[in-house]
Amino acid sequence: MTLRMRKRLFDALRVVVCVVALWIVVRGVTRHDHVVLLDGRPDWVGEVVRDGDPVEIRLVSGKAQHVPRIEIATDEDGAAKIAYGLKTSWRNSTKSLLLLAVLIHFPVVFPQALRFQWLLAAQDIAVGYWECVKLSFAGNFLNFATPFGSNAGDVFKAYFASLHTEHKTEAVTTVVLDRFIGLGSLLLVVAAITAFSPTGSRLVVLRPYMLGMIGIGAVVAFFYLSPALRRRWGAGQWLSRLPMVHHLKRVDQAARTLVGRRGTLVSAVLLTIGLQAMALAAYFIVAIALDLDAHAGNVLEYFAYFYTGTVVQALPGPPQGLGTVELTYRYFFAAFGSPSQIVCMALAIRVVVLICALPGLLVTLTGSYRPKEAAAFALECETPAPQTISQKRDLVAG
């Protein structure tokens, strides 16, 4: 099987996973509200006008009905089984809180750019903070606004970061390491939350998987970084037989250089956890705005579920986890709202992230991500070299 055929097969598999996940998600999602009655009577379907006692609902036929709450079925927590549809979920949302979620999420890019600058500096690559901000904005926009997922943004950052330095392999490797730090921080936090989650929490199901991934990662890191094991296996000997060995050695050296900068590495991880907390706070505000059961008592549980959704989004699969993230939310947030509310929340979170990434569109259109040194070099190559001092003076004056 050729490389092109394997790529097409993988793309087809991503589409199938996306379609299947979305089909599972939309099951149970309705445009209308559903009120489940006792004694097996048919649900009342329409629009809940007043959620009081009695509940007033305008049926699809247009007829208004009132039902005492005592006649409405309840779940295991004693809450009335009233499933709000998409129309009511959006109508009842607090628009000012949705705007607040955008304002909370927007500054996430600035610590993200600072982390990228730190990682580049660890490889002796000097890139200004504002240049890192522009690259981060552009990368985020390409991640969320293109069908290629996070690969587009990473490739963009890797290429244009390499224009700022002669150490191009190290610059590209830094982008990969930046992604590893983000994903590793997510796994660490989710593993910690699942390890201390109560027995009845839905996160208990994830506990062995998260702890297992952390354990595997620790073992791999130990074997990779141990000087004694590297000497025993003769890492240089088998590495020398691989294609593009020169670049692979530089990638290996860049990774070990970052590990050797423990202060930078720890600071980057802590900064990552902080910026992820900012993003999840914005997601939590979205949940409150859409009237899910979100309050101070379950904020950590919400954060854990959002973290899990972010991990799913980072895994190989549909672009930006389209379908798989919504399916994850449907499972974990089932106790906090109707399927329609959960789908609205997932969609609203995607819109918030996209709005915050929109400055990246301006960056990509204007080409302001290009390093000034590269632009000056290109201008110099296009301009004929002056032969005399007077010609040089005229060129400068012009």
C-alpha positions as CSV (number, residue, x, y, z in Angstrom):
1,M,0.0,0.0,0.0
2,T,1.4,3.3,-1.1
3,L,1.8,6.3,1.2
4,R,-1.0,8.2,-0.7
5,M,-3.4,5.2,-0.3
6,R,-2.7,5.0,3.4
7,K,-3.3,8.7,3.8
8,R,-6.6,8.4,1.9
9,L,-7.6,5.4,4.0
10,F,-6.8,7.3,7.2
11,D,-8.8,10.4,6.0
12,A,-11.8,8.1,5.2
13,L,-11.5,6.5,8.7
14,R,-11.6,10.0,10.3
15,V,-14.7,10.9,8.3
16,V,-16.4,7.7,9.4
17,V,-15.5,8.2,13.0
18,C,-16.8,11.8,12.8
19,V,-20.1,10.8,11.2
20,V,-20.8,7.9,13.6
21,A,-20.0,10.1,16.7
22,L,-22.2,12.9,15.5
23,W,-25.0,10.5,14.8
24,I,-24.8,9.1,18.3
25,V,-24.6,12.7,19.7
26,V,-27.8,14.0,17.9
27,R,-29.8,11.1,19.1
28,G,-32.1,12.5,21.8
29,V,-31.4,16.1,20.6
30,T,-34.7,17.8,19.7
31,R,-35.8,21.2,18.7
32,H,-38.8,21.0,21.1
33,D,-38.9,20.5,24.9
34,H,-40.1,17.2,26.4
35,V,-41.9,16.8,29.7
36,V,-41.9,13.2,30.9
37,L,-45.2,12.4,32.8
38,L,-45.8,9.7,35.4
39,D,-47.7,6.4,34.8
40,G,-46.3,5.9,31.4
41,R,-48.3,8.7,29.8
42,P,-46.9,10.1,26.5
43,D,-44.5,13.0,26.8
44,W,-45.7,16.5,26.3
45,V,-43.8,18.0,23.5
46,G,-43.6,21.7,22.8
47,E,-42.1,24.7,24.4
48,V,-41.9,25.2,28.1
49,V,-43.2,28.7,28.7
50,R,-42.9,28.7,32.5
51,D,-40.9,26.2,34.6
52,G,-42.8,26.6,37.8
53,D,-45.5,24.7,39.6
54,P,-47.5,24.0,37.6
55,V,-45.3,23.8,34.5
56,E,-46.8,25.6,31.6
57,I,-46.0,24.2,28.1
58,R,-47.2,25.2,24.7
59,L,-47.7,22.0,22.7
60,V,-46.6,21.7,19.1
61,S,-50.3,21.9,18.2
62,G,-50.3,25.4,19.8
63,K,-52.5,24.4,22.7
64,A,-51.3,25.6,26.2
65,Q,-51.2,23.0,29.0
66,H,-50.5,23.1,32.7
67,V,-49.1,20.2,34.7
68,P,-48.4,20.1,38.4
69,R,-44.8,19.1,39.2
70,I,-46.0,16.2,41.2
71,E,-47.3,14.6,38.0
72,I,-43.9,14.9,36.3
73,A,-41.4,11.9,36.4
74,T,-38.1,12.5,38.3
75,D,-34.6,11.1,37.9
76,E,-32.5,9.5,40.6
77,D,-31.6,12.9,42.0
78,G,-35.3,13.9,42.4
79,A,-35.1,16.5,39.6
80,A,-38.1,16.8,37.2
81,K,-37.6,15.1,33.8
82,I,-37.9,18.1,31.6
83,A,-35.6,17.9,28.6
84,Y,-35.1,21.3,26.9
85,G,-34.7,21.4,23.2
86,L,-32.3,23.5,21.1
87,K,-34.7,26.4,20.8
88,T,-35.4,26.8,24.5
89,S,-31.7,26.1,25.4
90,W,-30.6,29.1,23.3
91,R,-33.5,31.3,24.3
92,N,-32.9,30.8,28.0
93,S,-29.1,31.3,27.7
94,T,-27.6,34.4,29.3
95,K,-26.0,36.2,26.4
96,S,-23.9,38.5,28.7
97,L,-22.3,35.4,30.2
98,L,-21.5,34.0,26.8
99,L,-19.7,37.3,26.1
100,L,-17.9,37.0,29.4
101,A,-16.7,33.6,28.3
102,V,-15.1,35.1,25.2
103,L,-13.4,37.8,27.4
104,I,-12.0,35.1,29.7
105,H,-10.7,32.9,26.9
106,F,-9.2,35.6,24.8
107,P,-6.0,36.2,26.9
108,V,-5.1,32.5,26.8
109,V,-3.0,33.1,23.7
110,F,-0.6,35.4,25.6
111,P,0.8,32.8,28.1
112,Q,0.7,30.3,25.2
113,A,3.1,32.6,23.3
114,L,5.3,33.1,26.3
115,R,5.6,29.3,26.7
116,F,6.6,29.1,23.1
117,Q,9.2,31.8,23.5
118,W,10.7,30.0,26.5
119,L,11.0,26.7,24.6
120,L,12.6,28.4,21.7
121,A,15.1,30.2,24.0
122,A,16.0,26.8,25.5
123,Q,17.3,25.9,22.0
124,D,19.2,29.2,21.8
125,I,16.7,30.6,19.4
126,A,15.9,34.2,20.1
127,V,12.4,35.2,18.9
128,G,10.6,38.2,20.2
129,Y,7.5,37.8,22.4
130,W,5.3,39.8,20.0
131,E,6.5,37.5,17.1
132,C,5.5,34.5,19.2
133,V,2.1,36.1,19.9
134,K,1.5,36.5,16.1
135,L,2.6,33.0,15.4
136,S,0.3,31.6,18.2
137,F,-2.7,33.6,16.9
138,A,-2.1,32.4,13.4
139,G,-1.6,28.8,14.5
140,N,-4.7,28.8,16.6
141,F,-6.8,30.2,13.8
142,L,-5.6,27.6,11.3
143,N,-6.2,24.9,14.0
144,F,-9.8,25.9,14.5
145,A,-10.9,27.3,11.2
146,T,-9.5,24.7,8.7
147,P,-10.6,21.1,8.1
148,F,-7.0,19.9,8.8
149,G,-7.3,20.2,12.6
150,S,-4.3,21.0,14.7
151,N,-1.8,19.8,12.1
152,A,-2.3,23.0,10.0
153,G,-1.5,25.3,12.9
154,D,1.5,23.3,14.0
155,V,3.0,23.1,10.5
156,F,2.4,26.8,10.1
157,K,4.2,27.6,13.4
158,A,7.0,25.2,12.6
159,Y,7.7,26.6,9.2
160,F,7.6,30.3,10.1
161,A,9.4,29.8,13.4
162,S,12.2,28.2,11.4
163,L,12.5,31.4,9.3
164,H,13.7,33.3,12.5
165,T,16.8,31.2,12.9
166,E,19.5,29.1,11.3
167,H,18.6,26.3,13.7
168,K,15.6,25.2,11.7
169,T,15.5,21.6,12.9
170,E,15.5,22.8,16.5
171,A,12.7,25.3,15.7
172,V,10.5,22.6,14.2
173,T,11.3,20.3,17.1
174,T,10.3,23.0,19.5
175,V,6.8,23.1,18.0
176,V,6.4,19.4,18.5
177,L,7.7,19.6,22.1
178,D,5.3,22.5,22.7
179,R,2.4,20.2,21.7
180,F,3.8,17.4,23.9
181,I,3.9,19.7,26.9
182,G,0.3,20.7,26.4
183,L,-1.0,17.2,26.0
184,G,1.2,15.9,28.9
185,S,-0.1,18.6,31.2
186,L,-3.6,17.7,30.3
187,L,-3.0,14.0,31.1
188,L,-1.3,14.9,34.4
189,V,-4.2,17.0,35.6
190,V,-6.9,14.5,34.5
191,A,-5.0,11.6,36.1
192,A,-4.7,13.6,39.3
193,I,-8.4,14.4,39.3
194,T,-9.5,10.9,38.5
195,A,-7.2,9.5,41.2
196,F,-8.9,11.5,43.9
197,S,-12.4,11.5,42.4
198,P,-15.2,10.0,44.6
199,T,-16.4,6.4,44.0
200,G,-19.7,7.5,42.4
201,S,-18.1,9.8,39.9
202,R,-18.2,9.0,36.2
203,L,-14.4,9.7,36.1
204,V,-13.8,6.4,37.9
205,V,-14.1,4.7,34.5
206,L,-11.2,6.8,33.2
207,R,-8.9,6.2,36.2
208,P,-7.1,3.1,35.0
209,Y,-6.6,4.5,31.5
210,M,-5.2,7.8,32.6
211,L,-3.0,6.3,35.2
212,G,-1.9,3.7,32.7
213,M,-1.0,6.4,30.1
214,I,0.9,8.3,32.7
215,G,2.8,5.2,33.8
216,I,3.7,4.3,30.2
217,G,4.9,7.8,29.5
218,A,7.1,7.7,32.6
219,V,8.6,4.4,31.6
220,V,9.3,5.6,28.1
221,A,10.8,8.9,29.4
222,F,13.1,6.9,31.8
223,F,14.3,4.6,29.1
224,Y,14.9,7.4,26.6
225,L,16.7,9.8,29.0
226,S,18.7,7.3,31.1
227,P,22.4,7.8,30.1
228,A,23.3,4.2,31.2
229,L,20.6,2.6,29.1
230,R,21.4,4.8,26.1
231,R,25.1,3.7,26.3
232,R,24.1,0.0,26.9
233,W,21.8,0.0,23.8
234,G,24.3,1.9,21.7
235,A,21.8,4.5,20.8
236,G,24.3,6.1,18.5
237,Q,24.9,2.9,16.5
238,W,21.3,2.1,15.7
239,L,20.5,5.7,15.2
240,S,23.3,6.0,12.6
241,R,21.5,3.5,10.4
242,L,18.3,5.5,10.2
243,P,17.5,7.7,7.2
244,M,18.1,11.5,7.7
245,V,20.3,10.6,10.6
246,H,21.8,14.1,10.9
247,H,18.3,15.7,11.5
248,L,17.3,12.9,13.8
249,K,20.3,13.5,16.0
250,R,19.5,17.1,16.2
251,V,15.9,16.4,17.1
252,D,17.2,14.0,19.8
253,Q,19.6,16.6,21.1
254,A,16.9,19.3,21.1
255,A,14.6,17.1,23.2
256,R,17.4,16.3,25.7
257,T,18.4,19.9,25.9
258,L,14.9,20.9,26.9
259,V,14.9,18.2,29.6
260,G,18.2,19.5,30.8
261,R,16.6,23.0,31.3
262,R,14.6,21.8,34.2
263,G,13.6,25.3,35.3
264,T,12.2,26.1,31.8
265,L,10.5,22.8,31.6
266,V,8.8,23.1,35.0
267,S,7.8,26.7,34.3
268,A,6.3,25.7,30.9
269,V,4.2,22.9,32.5
270,L,2.9,25.2,35.3
271,L,2.2,27.9,32.8
272,T,0.3,25.4,30.6
273,I,-1.8,24.3,33.5
274,G,-2.6,27.9,34.3
275,L,-3.7,28.8,30.7
276,Q,-5.7,25.6,30.5
277,A,-7.5,26.6,33.7
278,M,-8.3,30.0,32.1
279,A,-9.8,28.2,29.1
280,L,-11.8,25.8,31.2
281,A,-13.1,28.7,33.3
282,A,-14.5,30.1,30.1
283,Y,-16.1,26.8,29.3
284,F,-17.7,26.6,32.7
285,I,-19.2,30.1,32.2
286,V,-20.7,28.8,28.9
287,A,-22.3,25.9,30.9
288,I,-23.8,28.4,33.4
289,A,-25.0,30.6,30.5
290,L,-26.9,27.7,29.0
291,D,-28.5,26.9,32.3
292,L,-26.9,23.5,32.9
293,D,-26.6,22.4,36.5
294,A,-23.3,24.2,37.1
295,H,-22.3,25.8,40.4
296,A,-19.4,26.2,42.8
297,G,-20.0,22.7,44.3
298,N,-19.4,20.9,41.0
299,V,-16.8,23.2,39.3
300,L,-14.0,20.7,39.8
301,E,-16.1,17.9,38.3
302,Y,-16.8,20.2,35.3
303,F,-13.2,21.0,34.9
304,A,-12.3,17.3,34.9
305,Y,-14.9,16.6,32.2
306,F,-13.7,19.5,30.1
307,Y,-10.1,18.3,30.5
308,T,-11.1,14.9,29.3
309,G,-12.8,16.4,26.3
310,T,-9.7,18.4,25.5
311,V,-7.6,15.2,25.7
312,V,-10.0,13.5,23.3
313,Q,-9.7,16.6,21.0
314,A,-5.9,16.3,20.9
315,L,-6.0,12.6,20.0
316,P,-5.7,11.5,16.3
317,G,-9.1,11.5,14.7
318,P,-11.6,13.9,13.2
319,P,-10.4,17.5,12.9
320,Q,-10.6,19.2,16.3
321,G,-12.4,16.1,17.7
322,L,-15.6,17.0,15.8
323,G,-18.2,14.5,17.0
324,T,-15.9,12.7,19.4
325,V,-15.7,15.7,21.8
326,E,-19.5,16.1,21.7
327,L,-19.9,12.4,22.4
328,T,-17.6,12.7,25.4
329,Y,-19.6,15.6,26.7
330,R,-22.9,13.7,26.1
331,Y,-21.6,10.9,28.4
332,F,-20.0,13.0,31.2
333,F,-22.5,15.9,31.4
334,A,-25.7,13.7,31.1
335,A,-26.5,14.4,34.7
336,F,-26.2,18.1,34.4
337,G,-28.5,18.9,31.4
338,S,-30.6,17.7,28.5
339,P,-28.9,16.4,25.3
340,S,-29.9,19.6,23.6
341,Q,-28.3,21.7,26.3
342,I,-25.1,19.7,26.1
343,V,-24.9,20.0,22.3
344,C,-25.5,23.7,22.6
345,M,-22.7,24.0,25.1
346,A,-20.3,22.1,22.9
347,L,-21.2,24.3,19.9
348,A,-20.9,27.5,22.0
349,I,-17.5,26.4,23.2
350,R,-16.3,25.9,19.7
351,V,-17.7,29.4,18.7
352,V,-16.0,31.0,21.7
353,V,-12.6,29.5,20.8
354,L,-13.0,30.4,17.1
355,I,-13.9,34.1,18.0
356,C,-10.8,34.3,20.2
357,A,-8.7,32.9,17.3
358,L,-10.0,35.4,14.7
359,P,-7.0,37.8,15.1
360,G,-5.0,35.0,13.5
361,L,-6.9,35.6,10.3
362,L,-5.6,39.1,10.1
363,V,-2.1,37.9,10.9
364,T,-2.2,35.3,8.1
365,L,-3.7,37.7,5.5
366,T,-1.2,40.5,6.2
367,G,1.8,38.2,6.4
368,S,2.9,40.0,9.6
369,Y,4.2,36.7,11.0
370,R,7.2,36.9,8.7
371,P,10.4,37.9,10.5
372,K,11.7,41.3,9.8
373,E,15.2,39.9,9.1
374,A,13.8,37.6,6.4
375,A,11.9,40.5,4.8
376,A,15.0,42.7,4.8
377,F,17.1,39.9,3.3
378,A,14.5,39.4,0.5
379,L,14.6,43.1,-0.2
380,E,18.3,43.1,-0.3
381,C,18.3,40.2,-2.8
382,E,15.8,42.0,-5.1
383,T,17.8,45.3,-5.0
384,P,20.9,45.5,-7.2
385,A,24.1,46.1,-5.2
386,P,25.4,49.7,-5.7
387,Q,28.8,50.1,-7.2
388,T,29.8,53.5,-5.9
389,I,29.5,55.5,-2.7
390,S,27.2,58.0,-4.5
391,Q,25.0,55.1,-5.7
392,K,24.8,53.8,-2.1
393,R,23.9,57.3,-0.9
394,D,21.2,57.6,-3.5
395,L,19.8,54.2,-2.6
396,V,19.6,55.1,1.1
397,A,17.9,58.4,0.2
398,G,15.4,56.7,-2.0
